[in-house]
Amino acid sequence: MFMKTNLDWRGAWLAVLPPVLGLALLVGLWSLVSASTANSIPTPLETLRQAAVIFSHPFYRNGPNDQGVGWNILMSLQRVAVGFGLAAAVGIPAGFVIGRFEFMSRMFNPLISLLRPVSPLAWLPIGLLVFKGANPAAIWTIFICSIWPMIINTAVGVQRVPQDYMNVARVLNLSEWKIVSKILFPSVLPYMLTGVRLAVGTAWLVIVAAEMLTGGVGIGFWVWDEWNNLNVKNIIIAIFVIGIVGLVLENALIRIATAFTYEEVKN
């Protein structure tokens, strides 16, 4: 019992102490940088006080371009959700088709290899030209940057399904729908969820940059607007907000992926 208690304490310290030390290191370096830049960078305490003011009224509205940080976060998440949802609706079925049929794989792999390395923001002017609006252009940018991880990971998952499974399906003369729903989907699900997780992380990174260029309500525009007002405290707060939201999205998707991932039981 005594050894078990010691192990529990050790596990608790390992869970708490390293993150606390990392945070303390960040605050210490931040304080040193602030002291060495003649107050051009606000101190952690000043930023914390400003954050308390901002988050005391996160959903105020004083006009179309002056809204609380809560509305900006929600608008960015809405754009990410729409763009990501469209990408999933197109990318996941496309990944199944590309992975399932060799002809389709040979046909689309060169196109994917050509277009995937293109910076997502390079697609933003095309969106502005086609859709004639900043909001649909930002959603288009999220769509185009989110679709590649889902296509690639889903296709790889389909191609790695054991050939024995497909042989059994052929012997049983299963329909294509039965093959997809009963054999491919359960096997591909972990790969697909990995693609979804990578796509969401990329989408959240890209929306911030896209909103800086397109304007309107959004966390990216909020950062750019605060820079134009030379309000460095709010910029630093926005950096932490972006990081925290991205961390929450990442952890949520990891938990979902873990819940749907299974390991084969070996006799």
Beta strands, then each sheet from edge to edge (+ up, - down):
end
